[in-house]
Amino acid sequence: LGVKVFFSLSGFILALPFINQYYFSGKKVIIKDYFYRRISRLEPPFILSLIILFIAQIVNSRFGFIEMFPHFIAGLFYSHMIIYGYPNPINNVTWSLETEAQFYIILPLIVLFLVKFRSKKVRTFLFLVLLTSSIYLRYFTLTEKLNFIGRSILVYFINFGTGIIFAFFYMYKTSFLKISRHLLYDFLFLISLFGLFWFYKPQSYWLNNVLFNLSVFFLFLSVFKGTISNWLFTRKIIYLIGGMCYSIYLLHYALLFILVKYTSKISLGLNYWVDLVIQFLILFPIVIFISAIFYLIIEKPCMDKNWFSKMKKKYNKLL
C-alpha cells in the first residue's frame, strides 16, 4: 500500500518541472541533467546497499556466491523482476525501485509524445488511455499470473499517473492550496486514509484500483488544505524521516529480517496486536538509527549533484 502511495508522490514531484515548462512557460528541463540527477542521487546508495547485502547473504551461508551472483547482476541493472518474475532475494523490496527506474525513463518520452498534439482534448484523451490500460493490465497480469511484467510500469502507471494529475492540479490551483485551511479537509483526510486500506485489495478489481487512486488524490489534497493534517505533515520529525526515506527503504527489510529472529522472543503472549506494538517500540528506533547513519554518510552527500566532481578534486589534491 505504501509503495503505491510513494509511486503517486514520485509522479507528482517528477512531473512538476515538465508541466511548468510546457504549460506555464517555466524553466526548460534539460533531459541530460534530468537523467544525471537520477543516477548521481540514487545509484551510489543503491549499489552500496546491494553489495553489502549480497556479501551478508554469502557470509551467513544462506546462499552461495555462484547462486547469488546472477541475482546481484540482475538487480544492478534493475531487471530482476523482468528476468526472474519474483523479487530479488538479496533485497526483496527493490522490485519497486525497478518500477521507479522504468518511470524515470518513460516520463520524458510520454511528455515529448503528448506535447506534439496541440489539442488539450487529444492529450487528455491519450493520457486517459494510458491510465485505463494500466488498470486493465493490473487485472490481466494478476488473473493470468504474469509475474514477469506484473510489477512493471505498465501495471503501476495508474499510480504514477495519479501523482501527475495532482501535479497539474497543484500548478493550476497553487493559490487555492496555500490559503484558508479548514477542518473539513481533515475529515476528508480520514476518509481518504480509510479508502486506501478499504480499496487496496483485491487489487485485480478495476473499481478498487480507481477508488484507491481517488483516495490517494484526495489524501494529497487534504494534506495541503487540512488544518490538523497539514500541521502534522509539516512537523520537523516527519519531514526529516521522510527526507531519509530512501535509506530506510534500502535497509529496513534486511534489518528486520535479522533483528526479528532475536526480538520475537520478547512477547507478553496476549495477542498479535500487543506483540506487534512491542516489536514496533523495540525495532523502529533501531531501524531509524542505522538508516540515519547510512543517510548521513552515504545518501546525503549524493544529494549534491556535483558530489562526484568534488570528490575527484579532493582525490587529485591528495595525490
N, C-alpha and C positions, 0 to 999 in steps of 0.2 A: 504494500500500500504506500509506504513512504517513498519507494523508488518511483512510482508513478507521479506522485506529487513533485518529486525532485525533477523529473523529466519536464513537467509543466513549468517549473521555475527556470530550467535551462532554456526552454523555448521562449519564455518571457524576456530573460536577460539578453540572450544572444540575438534575438530578433530586433531589439530596440534600435541599435545603430543602423541596421538596414532600413527599417521603417523611417527613421529620422532622415536618412539620406534620400530615399526615393519618394517619400510623401511630404516631407517638411523642408526639403532643400537644405538639409543639415550637412555635417561633415561627411566627406566621402570615406567609405570603408575600403581600405586597401587590402585586397584579398591575401596578398603575401604576408602582410603584418598580422592579419586575422589568423592564418594558419600557424605562423611562427609563435604567436602568443599562446595558442592552444598547446603546441608542442613544448615550448620552453617552460610553461607553467605546470603542465600535468605530467609530462614524461618522467622527469627525474624522481619524484616521489613514488610513482607507479613502478618504475623499473627497479628501484632500490628495494621496495617492499616485496616485489616479486622474487628478487634474488634472495632476500633474507628468508622468506617463507619456503622457497624452493630448497635452500640449504637445510632449513629446520626440518622439513619433511624427510630428507635423506638421513640427517643425523639421528632423528628419532626412529629411523628404520621403518617408518610406515610404508614407504615405497623406495625402490631402488633408483639409482641415477638413470639407468637406461630406460626404465619405465616412465620416469617423470620428465625427462628432458624434452620429449615431443610436446608435452603439455606446456612446458615453460616457453618453448619457441612459439607455439600457437597463441599463448597468452600475450607474449611480447608484441605480436602483430595484430592483436585484437580480433582474432579469428577462431577462438576456441569453440564457441557455440556453433559456428557455421561448419567447422570441421568435424567435431565430435558429437554435437547435438545435446550436450549437457554441460553444466558449469565446470570451470577449471578446478580440479581437486587441490591445486596449490592455494587458491584463494577463491572460494565459491562465489563470492559476491561480485567479482569483477565481470560477470556476464553483462551487468548493466553499464559498466564502463565501455564495453564493446559497443553497446547500443548507442551510448552517448557519442562515441567516436564516429559512428555512422551518421549521426545527426549533424555533427560538426562539418562533415564533408558535404552532405546533401543540401544544407541550408542555403549556402551561397548559390548553388545550382538552381534550387527552387525559386529563389528571389530573382535571379537573372532570367529564368524562364517566364515567370509571371509578369515581370515588368515589360516584357516585349509586347504585351497586349495593352493597348491604350484604354480600352473599356474596363471600368471598375467592375462592371457586372460580369464580364468574362473572367476576370481574375478571381472574383469571389466564387463564381461557379466552379472553376478549376480547383480552387483551394478546398471547396466543399467535397469535390470528387475525391481528393486525396484523403480527407478525413473519413468519409464514408467507406472508402476502400480499406482503410486501416481497421475500421470497426469490423468489416466483413472478414478480413484476413485474421483478426483475433479469434473470431468464431471458428473459421475454417481450420486454422492451424491447431487449435485446441481439440476440436472434434476429430480431426484426422491424425492427430498426434505427430505433426510435422515439427519435431523439436529443433531441427537444423535452422529453420527460419522463424520458429515460434517466439523468439525473443529479439528479433531484428527490428530495425527502424520501420520496416513495412508494417509491422504489427503495432508498434508503440507510437506511430506518428500522431495518432489522435491525442495522446497525452502532451507531446511537444506542441502540437497544433493548438491545444487549449491555451498554452502559455503564449503562443504567437497572437492569438485572438485577444488575450488580455493586454498584450503589448500595444496593439492597435488602440484598444480602449484607453489605456494609460496615456498614450500620446495625444489622443483627441480630447480626453477629459481630465487633463492634468490638474487644472484649477479645481474641478469638482472633487477630485480625490484628496486634495491637500487642505480643503477647508470644511468647516462645520461637521465635525464628527458627532455621532448620535448613538445612544444605547440600543436603538432598533437594529443597528448593524451588528451589535454584539449578539443579539438574538439570532440574526442571520448567520453569524459565525458558528453558533452552537448547532443550528440546523444543518449547516454545510458540513461541519465536523461529523455529525451523526450520519449524514448522507454518504461520506467517504467510507465509513465502516459498513453501512447497511447495503450499499450498492457495489461493494468491492467484489463480492462473489455471488453467484457463479460468473466468472469472467467471460464465459463464452456467450452469455446473453447480450445481445446488442443494446437492449434497453438499459441494462445495468451499466454498460460501458458509457452510454450517453449521459445517464444521470450521475454517474461517478464524476465525469469530467465537468458537468454543470456545477456539481458540488465544489470541485476544485476552483472553478472560476469565481463563484460567489464567496468562497473562502478567502481568496486573494482580495476581492473587493472589500470584504468585511474587515480585513486586517488594516486596510488603508482608512476605512471610514468609521470603524467602531471605536468607541471611547475606551473600553477596557482592553479589547483585543489589540488595538494599536499601542496602548501603553505597555502591554505585556511583551509584544514583539520588538519594542524599542528599548527594552532593558539591556544594559551592558552585558550581563552574563549570558543572555540569549544570543545576541549577535556575535559575541566572542566565540561561543561554542559553534554557532553557525559558520563563523569565519574559518574555523579549522575542521569543518565537516569532511573535507576530502581526506585528511589524515585519519580521522575517526573511521571513515568509510573503509579505508585500505587496511586498517589494523584490527578493527573491533571483532570480526568473526574469528580470526586466529587467536586473539587474546581470550575470548570467551571459551573457545574450544579447549584451550589449555587450562584456564583457571577453574572452569566449572567442574572439572574432574576432582578438584580439591574442595571447592566451596559447597558443592552439592551435598556434602556430608553434614553441613550445618543446616539443620531443619528442626522446626518445632513439631512437625508431623501432624499439624491440624488440618490444613487443606492446601490446595495448589496455590491459591492467591496469596496466602500468608507467606508461603515459601518463596513465591515469586518476588514479593516485596523485600524479603530478607536478602535474596540473591541480588536484587537491584541495588540495595543500600550498600552491599559489600563490593559489587563489581563495577558499578557505574563510576565511582571516584577513581578506581584503578585504571579503567579504560581511558577515562578523560585525562588522567595524569600522564600516562605513557604516550597517548596521542598528542598531548600538548608538547611534550619534549620533541617528538618526531616533527611536529608542525614548526616549532621554533628553529630547529636545527636544519631541517630539510625543506619543508614546504614553503615557509615564509620567505626565505632568501630567493626562491624561484619566482616569487610574485613580482620581483623587479625584472622587467623584460630584458634588461641589459646585464643580467647576472653573469651570463657566460663570458661576455667580453671583459667584465670587471675581474672575474676570476682569472682569465687569461693574462690580464695585465699584472695582477699580483704574482702569478706564476713566473712571468718573464722577469719581474723585478728580483724575485728570489734567485733566479738563475744568474 
